[in-house]
Amino acid sequence: MTGRALVTGATGFVGRRLAAALAQAGWDVRGMVRDRASARARELEQGGLALHEGDVLRPASLRGAGRGVDVAYYLIHSMGRGGSGDFVARERAAAASFAQMARSEGIARVVYLGGLGDSRRSKHLRSRHETALGLARHGPPLTYLRAGMVVGAQSESYRTLRYLVQRLPAMIAPAWLKNATQPIAIDDTLSYLVQAPSIAASTGKEIQISGPDVLSYGEMLDRMAAVLDLRRRPRVPVPFITPWLSSLWIGLVTPVDAGVARPLVEGLAAPTVVTDSSGAELFDVAPIGFDEALRRAVAEDPELRQRQRVAP
């Protein structure tokens, strides 16, 4: 199946890759951005991507975004950024305004990428899940993909792992470091997203997606060290440190903003593993393992390439 696709969050980590993957698969792609004058948006437009400037918190700005569109991808979430108010309320309002636009402009399907894990254990994951409920309630039929950590160059999760391993000779080890998670490579995530409109059975369904490896965050740190050819970092047990304090610590020792680190850590404070694989079985995807996903991310990492160019 091909047609016209609308990709929201087109300047983001997943969005800009998805726009390229859809175009390669034969789709006519329109990206939606908040600021058409931003450097990333200009880069997309110069690359040939048609853009609509719109903000999901300003419903009037969405008018026309869905005109002639067959499927819309909703890739918007706050990740703790921006504003001091209730981000849950903002995300709920954003989902409702986008869904209403999609329905009124005749979009046939919305595909949403949310978070994997028990939404009762994390305010961030609960908000992501409520976004899916709002999209389904107010808009066209929804395909709801749920993923844990998405591994790829420049993803916040990958960058956090890399910086922690590179910058610290030893690390504190809160209890959540032992929780199980099931990361997925960005290429596999894109495969699920691109295939979704062609799989009728995914309509109105929750699809849990992941890679094949179930790991703790501590194990992922060790594997990152191995891929970077660094020694394994010893960990000092500090079992009672909270996710909030952990996010502040990550913000201090890495360039990742503490407001972004907080929802990332919250998502790891409870197990984030697939509990129902039936939805993913509808797709023709054979996910790669975590080590290979890391190797690909490291090979594509622009920061590491820059270091290699300037090294004596």
Beta strands, then each sheet from edge to edge (+ up, - down):
strand 1: 4-8
strand 2: 28-33
strand 3: 50-53
strand 4: 71-74
strand 5: 109-115
strand 6: 142-147
strand 7: 150-151
strand 8: 171-173
strand 9: 180-181
strand 10: 184-185
strand 11: 205-209
strand 12: 215-216
strand 13: 235-237
sheet 1: 3+ 2+ 1+ 4+ 5+ 6+ 11+
sheet 2: 7+ 10+
sheet 3: 8+ 13+
sheet 4: 9+ 12-
end
